[in-house]
Amino acid sequence: MHKNPEVREPLSVTVCNPYIPANEYRQGVAEALECIGPFLTKSDFEALIQKKLRLEDPKPSEKQYLQAAVELTVCTHYARFFPEGFVYEDEVVPPRDVDCSFKSEGYKFNVEVKCADYTLKQQIDESGAFIMRAVGRMDDYGDAATMLQEVFASGGNELVKGLHMDNKLKAYLMDAHGKFPDASREGEYNVLVVGCDDPVDIMQWEGYLTGSQGLFTNQSYASVDEYSNVDMVVLTNLYHRHKAVEKKDKLTAHWWFGESFSLLYANPRSTKPESMALAFAKTLRSYNKDLVQHRMEGDAPELDLQSLAIPHFVGTVLMANQRYLFQPGKPRELKPDEEAVHAET
């Protein structure tokens, strides 16, 4: 256990970061820091506050903040529930480190956390045009898009191609591969956590793994040896839960990983025993079994229905029962008085 033996003076922080509004969300970050603090040295704790979360920065990079917030949410979960074996920024393959590691059922789990930059995607989504998306890779995607764009244009409409981020996921896998130990470390299991956005976005990230030419399929478009050290990928909506929180009035418990929507995908080429994957699965609330049991009905081919299962399940099961792991619809518009309060925090 990597607890800090130092006796520290209380750290006084004035929160100026505009992405941390003065409400229960700010209380949540305080509780997360209180939980993980004992596992960090004084310098690491100050770096987390000042350089990663940038609590006292009035003009921080939103991209950097969201990455730090997703990391902290994941690390806090394992520090809270698996404290005896928890290590923050563990150098499992020196000199590089993973975001955290922990122990459960006699195994060691190494966890690396990534969060994409959705700026370009959001610009496309907000353009007002019709958006064409693909689940997985399509060899004729470009030709199909060109044909449909001509059809839409003939009717006075615009069709744009949605942002495809499978190369981003490939980069995450390759980077994590370099941080993780290889299969010779038999008692260790390596997990990449990816912070995603809304249900449709998670559907697309699933496609990058399991769809046509997906990275976890036998027809992967990339060299599988370049990310073979990654035993599992977790797709979670933590980006969605930390982005524009003041506009998402249905969401709560932003800083609790177990309250997010998460799906687990074991690397089919992992040589680790299944017992390790099952042991990790017990450490986090996931919705894989719920999706398997969820049945969609319709005239479309079964594969097409399966690819839409995530947004369909979220809408017809979770939200229909007022289980708001996602903000329903588009984020609400702030009222003028709310905008003023937000600007002052």
ABEGO torsion letter per residue (X at the ends): XBBBABBBBBBBBBBABAABBBBAAAAAAAAAAAAAAAABBAAAAAAAAAAAAGAABABBBAAAAAAAAAAAAAAAAAAAABAAABBBGBBABOABBBABBBBBGGBBBBBBBBBBBAAAAAAAAAAGBBBBBBBEBBAAAAAAAAAAAAAAAAAGBBBBBBBBAAAAAAAAAAAAAAABBBAABAABBBBBBBBBBBAAAAAAAAAAAABBGBAABAABABBAAAAAABABBBBBAAAAAABGAAABAABBGAABAAABBBBBBBBAABABBAAAAAAAAAABBBAAAAAAABBBBEABBAAAAAAAAAAAAAAAAAAAAGBBABBBEBBBBBBAAAAAAAAAX
